Amino acid sequence: MKILVACEESQRVCIAFREKGHEAYSCDIEFCSGNRPEWHIWANVLPLLNGNCDFLTCNGQSHHIDKWDMIIAFPPCTYLSKAGSNNLFKKGGIDEARYELGQRAAEFFKAIYNADCPKIAIENPVPMKIFGLPPKTQEVEPYMFGVPVSKTTYLWLKGLPYLCPTNVIEPQYTFNTFPQFKNSFGKYRQKNRSKTFPEVAAAMALSWG
């Protein structure tokens, strides 16, 4: 399959599908940290979503895709996540500037969700209802895939089966107390926290690849 992994600089999902023999490309406005520039599109993903597109990967190779068989996306959640509601609702009112940013993030999410592709999966934390995202398809936790962390995550699926748990264990940490993130500081903290767990990436390739 030809697979577009949108908003992924870590390349963990891209690589997991490549290992299954698929033609997968990660795409992000940041350069890849997965050390496979030949599989990374350093660009805005919106012009690529509906296929019939030309692009360069980071090794300078040109490509053409008539139609994607699958899109897997991890759109930015900063302004959509329920965890950030305290920053939106202040003193009984709404922070208009942050609401506008949330609206833009919701439009980006919906552009992916409504792309011309038969198989779509979008992963995000629990969103705020005010932005009107479509109903979720599935709710998953990292501990369903062998990661000892509790962090409720939603999946929006079109044309795909549920993501199948691969190794259900007891959670030992919340997302914020997990040592990998608790000890992460500075400008890379958000990037590190947004990376897909390798175990979850492997499960996606197993269930959908």
Helices and strands as residue ranges (DSSP letters): E 2-6, H 12-18, E 23-28, G 37-39, E 40-42, G 46-48, E 53-56, E 62-65, E 70-73, G 82-84, H 85-88, E 89-90, E 93-94, H 96-113, E 120-125, G 129-131, E 138-140, G 142-144, E 149-150, E 153-158, E 173-174, H 179-182, G 186-188, H 189-194, H 198-208
